[in-house]
Each structure stands twice: as structure tokens, then as C-alpha cells.
């Protein structure tokens, strides 16, 4: 285990007053990239549609900056339909081996076509074919049906560049709340919260009881 204080990450002390939550997050996810065995960018994403019933699933955080946190998906999936009805979401990244987690929530916006195109072309060719073949979240009769769809789309594109499907894009969560949680003995955990009234507003840093 690395000495986190030597790395400049003193979880008990918390973020410095001049730090933004994105600077603190960058330190934590970099540390996770060195320690977590699988998918340090995996996060549980919660959305809710018109009925207000929450729905949660694991997705991959693909980009982040001072504007927010970005993931990509089929916009015709369940999560896409829920976001179309209610453009708000929350997510949590849990790094079990580090005994840490980060939670955030806020309004959601669709990324630009240019951003979606840039990420799509970075995917493996088979993953791009899969985006065309999968009718995400809809009933599937058998695995064979999916395999045949993949083969059919692969044959359709052949050696040509596989374009981004019109129903595939990314979403950016623009956080108004970001919480950094660190495990401590006897469940007396450290919880530091950055909050603001709106995505364009100033951050306020506070600490919560465990």
C-alpha cells in the first residue's frame, strides 16, 4: 500500500481550501489507476424517469474535466429514455482496495456530436460494430440472435470505417455536489463535500459526520 500522505493525499485532513473538487478527484482516480485491479473508472450510475423510480447500473467514466463527468451509451437504452424524461443523475465510484468512494450528482447534458465522434472512433473496431448490432435494453430471444446481428453488421461495413450510430452518444453530469469518502476505524469515516447551487456557481467546501 502506498503512503498516501507521501503522495500528497491526506484524507483525514481533506482538500486544501484553494483546491477544486476536480483537482482532488484527479488525485484520487490517479491513485485508483495504480492500485485497483479492474476498471478504476467503473461507476454506479443512478437515473430516474417520469415515474420517479430510481434505476442504477454500472457504467464506465470515460472523460472528466471542470465541466463534469462523461459516460457514453446507446441513447435508446433504458438509461437514455430515463434521461430524456429527467436530465439529472447521480453516480458513485467505489475503490474497495483503497477504502474510498466519490459520489456526485447534478443536471445532465448531452455531449456535442464532435465529442461523441471523437470517443467513438477511439473504440476497438469490434466495439463499434457491437454498437450497431445491439438494441440495448430491449428483449433478446437468444445469444445466437445477437451473434447473427454482430456478423451481419460486420459484413455490412467490411473494411470500411465504422461510423457512430445516430442513437449512440455521451452524457455529461455537471455536478452540484461531490463527496469524497474515506474509510476510518470504527466507522468514523471522513466525508468532505463540495457543493454549489448550480453548475456555474462557486464551490463551498464542508465536512459531514460519518
N, C-alpha and C positions, 0 to 999 in steps of 0.2 A: 504494500500500500504506500502511495506517495505521501510525503509530508505536505499537507495542503497549505499549512502556514508558510512553508518554504516556497510554495508555488504562488504565494500572494493571495490565497483564498482562505481567509479566516472566517468560517461560517458562524462562529459564535459572536464575533464582532460585527459581522454584517457588512453591507456595502458602505463605501465611503460616501459622505454627503454629496460630493461632486459627481459621483458615478451615476450613469443612467442604468435602467434595468437591462438594456440591451448589452451594455458593457459587462455587467455581472453575468448575464446569460451566456455571453460568448466565452467567458472563463469556464463556466460550469460545463457547457457542452463540449468544449475542447478537452476538458478533463475526462468527460464521459467517453469521448472518442479514443482516449488512451487506455481506459480501464474496462469498459463494457465489452463483453464478448460479441454480442449480436445487436445490430441496429440501435446504436445510441441515439438515433434520431426518431425512434418509434414513439408515437404519442397516441393516447386515447382521446378521440375527438367526440364531443357531445353536441348534438343538434336537436332541434325540436321544430316540428311543423305546425300547422294551424291548430291541431288538436292539443298542443302543448305538452304532449308526452315525450319525455327525453329519449333519445336514441344514442348509443355510444358504440364506437368500433375503433380498432387500431388502424392508424394510417402512418405515413412517413412524412416528417417535416423535411421539406426539400430546400427551402430558402428562408432566410430571415435577415432583416436589417431594421433600421429605425422606423420603417413604415409598418412592420408587423411580421407575422409568421405565415408561410405559404405551404400549402399542400395541393396536390393535383389529383383529379378524379374524372370519372365519367359523369357529366352533369345530369344525365338521365337516371342516375342511380338513386337509391333511397335518400342518401345524404344530399344529393343535388336537389331533389324535389323538396326536401325539408328546408334547405337553404333558400330555395326560390320563394318559399312561403314565409320564411323568418330568417332574415340575413343577420343572424347572431350565432355565435358558437363559443364553446369553451374547450380547453384541452389541457392535458397533463402529460408531462414526460417523467417517468419514474425510473431512476437508475438504482436498481436494487443493490448492486455490489458497492455502490458509493453511499447508500442510505440517504439519498436525496431525491427531491422531486421539485418540479417547477410547474405551477398552474397559471393559466392565463385565460382571459375571456374578453369579449368585446364584439363590436359590429364586424361584419364580413363584407368584403368587396371582391368582385371577380377581377382576376389579373387581366392585363391587356393581351390582345392576340399575339403581339410580339413576344411577350414574356412566356406565354404558353407554347408558342412555336419553338422558342429557344430551348425550353426544357424538353419538349417532346423529341426534338432531334438528338438530344443527348442520351436518350434511352437506347437500350440494346435493340437491334432490329426485330428480334422475336417479341419483345415487349410492345413495340409499335404495332406489329401485326396483331398481337393479342388485344390491343385497344379497339381495333376494328372488329375482331371476332366476338368479343364478349358483350353480351347485352346485360351489363352489370345490374345485379339485384333482382333480375326477372327470373321466373321459373325455368329450370333446365331439366329436360327429360332424362338425360344420361350424360356420362362423361364422353361417350362416343360422339354425341351431338356437338359438344364443344370442340373436340379434336377435329371433326369434319369442318367446322366453321373456321378453325385456325388454318387448316390445309387449303380451304377454298380461298381465304383472303391472301394467304401466302402465294398461291398460284396467280391470283388476280394482279398482285403487284410485281411478282417476279423479282428481277434485279433492280427495279426502279426504286427511287427514293419513296419511302412510305410517308405520306403527309399526315398531319394531325387531323383526326376526325372532327367534324364541326361540333360534336357533342362532348368533346374532351377539353378540359381547361383546368385552371387553377383558381384557388380562393385564398385570399389574404385575410387573416384575422388581425384586426387593428386593435390591439389591446388597450383597455382602460383599467385593467387590473392584472398585475403579475405578482405572484407569490413564490418566494424561494423558501423551501422547507428542508431542514437538515435534522437527521436523527440525533437524539441526545439520550443519555441514560435515564431510565425510569419514566420514559415517555414525556420528558420535559424538553420537547423539541424546540428548535429555533425556527421562527417564522418571520420573515421580513416581507413587507408588502409595498409595492409601488402602485399608486392609484391616481387616477385623474378623471375629470368629469367627461371629457370627450377626447378622441384620438389626437386632436391638435393641441390639447391643453398641456399645462405643465404637470410634471410628476410630483407627487408627495410621497415621502418615504416614512413608513411606520413599522411597528413591531407588534405581533399578536401573541397572546397567551397560547400555549400549546393545546 
